């Protein structure tokens, strides 16, 4: 009986991991590590910079952001090619990785055909 319970718990854990790694819009910016550009399973650590809030996954990321914010506060919108501020961006998660967009239309275009934008 114990073995069956263990198998059931492991199966549930695998299912939850798959659901949490699913692709889609990320509307809660706190669920993204903006240092590693990863979608998180739990809220990250807030880091204030120039009146905006960015997020890291841990205290080490928070320190990296404070040390060299210019390295982490912007990203390239894969649809338009323009530079976007991560604190203001529309975010889409794909296989655990976060992608940043200047507007909802660009995020939607990416979501419809991500492979198209990786070829650029």
C-alpha positions as CSV (number, residue, x, y, z in Angstrom):
1,X,0.0,0.0,0.0
2,X,2.9,2.4,0.8
3,X,4.4,1.9,-2.6
4,X,1.1,2.7,-4.4
5,X,0.8,5.9,-2.3
6,X,4.3,6.9,-3.2
7,X,3.6,6.3,-6.9
8,X,0.5,8.4,-6.7
9,X,2.3,11.2,-5.1
10,X,5.1,11.1,-7.7
11,X,2.6,11.1,-10.5
12,X,0.8,14.1,-9.0
13,X,4.1,16.0,-8.6
14,X,4.9,15.3,-12.3
15,X,1.5,16.5,-13.4
16,X,1.9,19.7,-11.4
17,X,5.3,20.4,-12.8
18,X,4.0,20.0,-16.3
19,X,1.1,22.4,-15.6
20,X,3.3,25.0,-14.0
21,X,5.7,24.8,-17.0
22,X,2.8,25.2,-19.5
23,X,3.0,28.1,-22.0
24,X,0.9,31.2,-21.8
25,X,0.5,34.8,-20.9
26,X,2.2,35.8,-17.6
27,X,0.2,38.7,-16.2
28,X,1.7,38.6,-12.7
29,X,5.2,40.0,-13.2
30,X,6.2,38.7,-9.8
31,X,6.1,35.2,-11.2
32,X,9.1,35.9,-13.5
33,X,12.8,36.0,-12.6
34,X,13.8,39.0,-14.7
35,X,17.5,38.1,-14.1
36,X,17.3,34.6,-15.6
37,X,14.2,35.3,-17.7
38,X,12.4,32.3,-16.3
39,X,8.8,31.8,-15.3
40,X,8.6,30.9,-11.6
41,X,6.4,28.5,-9.7
42,X,6.1,30.9,-6.7
43,X,6.4,34.7,-6.4
44,X,9.9,36.1,-6.7
45,X,11.8,38.8,-4.8
46,X,11.0,42.4,-5.7
47,X,13.8,44.8,-6.6
48,X,13.1,48.5,-6.9
49,X,15.0,50.5,-9.6
50,X,14.3,54.0,-10.8
51,X,10.7,53.9,-9.4
52,X,9.9,50.5,-11.1
53,X,9.6,47.0,-9.7
54,X,11.6,44.1,-11.2
55,X,11.7,40.6,-9.8
56,X,14.4,38.0,-9.2
57,X,14.0,34.4,-8.1
58,X,16.2,34.7,-5.0
59,X,18.4,37.0,-3.0
60,X,21.3,36.4,-5.3
61,X,19.3,37.6,-8.2
62,X,18.3,40.7,-6.2
63,X,21.9,41.5,-5.5
64,X,22.8,41.0,-9.3
65,X,20.0,43.5,-10.2
66,X,21.2,46.0,-7.6
67,X,24.8,45.7,-8.8
68,X,24.2,46.1,-12.5
69,X,20.6,47.0,-13.3
70,X,21.3,48.0,-16.9
71,X,22.1,44.4,-17.7
72,X,18.7,43.1,-16.6
73,X,16.0,45.8,-16.9
74,X,15.5,45.5,-20.7
75,X,14.8,42.8,-23.3
76,X,14.2,42.6,-27.0
77,X,10.6,42.2,-28.2
78,X,11.0,39.3,-30.7
79,X,8.1,40.5,-32.8
80,X,9.0,44.2,-33.3
81,X,12.7,44.0,-32.5
82,X,12.5,47.0,-30.2
83,X,13.9,47.2,-26.7
84,X,11.4,47.0,-23.9
85,X,11.6,47.6,-20.2
86,X,10.8,44.4,-18.4
87,X,8.8,46.1,-15.7
88,X,6.4,47.5,-18.3
89,X,6.5,44.6,-20.8
90,X,3.7,42.1,-21.7
91,X,5.2,38.7,-20.8
92,X,4.7,35.3,-22.4
93,X,6.0,32.1,-20.9
94,X,7.1,29.2,-23.2
95,X,8.6,26.1,-21.7
96,X,9.6,27.9,-18.5
97,X,11.3,30.8,-20.3
98,X,10.0,34.3,-20.2
99,X,9.7,36.5,-23.3
100,X,8.9,40.3,-23.2
101,X,6.8,42.3,-25.6
102,X,6.0,46.0,-26.1
103,X,2.3,45.5,-26.4
104,X,-0.5,42.9,-26.2
105,X,-0.6,42.6,-30.0
106,X,3.0,41.5,-30.2
107,X,2.6,39.0,-27.4
108,X,-0.4,37.6,-29.2
109,X,1.4,37.3,-32.5
110,X,4.3,35.5,-30.7
111,X,1.9,33.1,-28.9
112,X,0.2,32.1,-32.2
113,X,3.5,31.0,-33.8
114,X,6.6,31.2,-31.6
115,X,8.8,29.3,-34.0
116,X,8.4,32.1,-36.6
117,X,10.2,34.6,-34.3
118,X,13.1,32.3,-33.3
119,X,14.2,32.2,-36.9
120,X,14.9,36.0,-37.0
